[in-house]
Amino acid sequence: MPNDTKYTKILDALQTLLEQKDIQSISVSEIARAADMGKGSLYYYFPSKEAILEALVERDYEKPLQTAKSLAAKTDISSFTRMAMIFQACRNSSIQFRVRRNAPASGSAPEQAFIHQKYLTYLTAELKPVLTDIIRQGIEDGVIHFDRPAALAEIVLIVLAVKLDNTLVPSTPEETEDTILGLIALLEKGTGNPAGTLNFLQAI
């Protein structure tokens, strides 16, 4: 990237503007002014406002996701312990999302749904390959019995992301935990593990 400082300034500018108004009412010209640069310079780094928003979402969740990927890559520990790390990454990134959503002037419901879609897409895309590899390792080790690891990984991530950020389907903490327990029960049945053996995932 030619100039990391200008790239960061653009993201910071949009983040500041999002604290004041809805994404739909923010123009590229406003972002450029807030970043103290010309509109043409901004387009050198991003082709559109949506591209800036996507980059901002990625930056917001980069740290917890990278931590999860690093830990999950440790193949010397069990598949289910690594899966627990993915659960933790989803929780951490969901906390980040809720903090942004609950900030003053954090935007209308449609805007939050739009930003949530960006978040969900990014989270699933980043973690699905990691979780798929973990499930494959479990299959090779004989502790998981399932013939569609990528599908299972996607199902788990979508359930976690939707429930934990509590945006698309608002729930009480008790309802969320009940859903997580249900997911764990399905994982136990689907992977051929005795009931209760994966309950440690709930506490992650």
VENCORSUL-V755721 format. One record per backbone hydrogen bond with DSSP energy under -1.0 kcal/mol. NH is the residue of the N-H (numbers start at 0). CO is the residue of the C=O. E is the energy in kcal/mol with one decimal. If there is no record, write none. Layout:
BEGIN
NH;CO;E, NH;CO;E
END
This chain:
BEGIN
6;2;-1.9, 7;3;-2.6, 8;4;-2.2, 9;5;-1.9, 10;6;-1.7, 11;7;-2.8, 12;8;-2.3, 13;9;-2.1, 14;10;-2.3, 15;11;-2.3, 16;12;-2.3, 17;13;-2.3, 19;16;-1.6, 20;16;-2.0, 25;22;-1.2, 30;26;-2.0, 31;27;-2.4, 32;28;-2.4, 33;29;-2.7, 34;30;-1.7, 35;32;-1.3, 36;31;-2.3, 41;37;-1.8, 42;38;-2.0, 44;41;-1.6, 45;41;-2.2, 51;47;-1.4, 52;48;-2.3, 53;49;-2.4, 54;50;-1.9, 55;51;-2.1, 56;52;-2.5, 57;53;-2.2, 58;54;-2.2, 59;55;-2.4, 60;56;-1.6, 64;60;-1.6, 65;61;-2.8, 66;62;-2.2, 67;63;-2.0, 68;64;-2.4, 69;65;-2.3, 70;66;-2.4, 71;67;-3.1, 72;68;-1.2, 73;70;-1.7, 74;72;-1.6, 76;73;-1.5, 81;77;-2.0, 82;78;-2.2, 83;79;-1.9, 84;80;-1.2, 85;81;-1.3, 86;82;-2.1, 87;83;-2.3, 88;84;-2.1, 89;85;-2.2, 90;86;-2.2, 91;87;-2.9, 92;88;-2.7, 93;89;-2.0, 94;90;-2.1, 95;91;-1.8, 96;92;-2.0, 97;93;-2.6, 98;94;-2.4, 99;95;-1.9, 100;96;-2.6, 101;97;-2.7, 105;102;-1.2, 111;107;-2.6, 112;108;-2.4, 113;109;-2.1, 114;110;-2.8, 115;111;-2.7, 116;112;-2.0, 117;113;-1.5, 118;114;-2.3, 119;115;-3.3, 120;116;-2.3, 121;117;-2.2, 122;118;-3.0, 123;119;-2.4, 124;120;-2.3, 125;121;-2.4, 126;122;-2.3, 127;123;-2.3, 130;126;-2.9, 131;127;-2.6, 132;128;-2.0, 133;129;-1.9, 134;130;-2.4, 135;131;-2.4, 136;132;-2.2, 137;133;-2.1, 138;134;-2.1, 139;135;-2.6, 140;136;-2.3, 142;137;-2.1, 143;137;-1.6, 151;147;-2.2, 152;148;-2.5, 153;149;-2.1, 154;150;-2.3, 155;151;-2.4, 156;152;-2.3, 157;153;-2.4, 158;154;-2.2, 159;155;-2.5, 160;156;-2.8, 161;157;-2.5, 162;158;-2.4, 163;159;-2.8, 164;160;-1.6, 175;171;-2.4, 176;172;-2.4, 177;173;-2.0, 178;174;-2.1, 179;175;-2.3, 180;176;-2.5, 181;177;-2.2, 182;178;-2.6, 183;179;-2.5, 184;180;-2.5, 185;181;-2.2, 186;182;-2.5, 187;183;-2.5, 188;184;-2.3, 189;185;-3.2, 190;186;-1.9, 192;187;-2.8, 196;193;-1.9, 198;195;-1.2, 200;197;-2.0, 201;198;-1.7
END
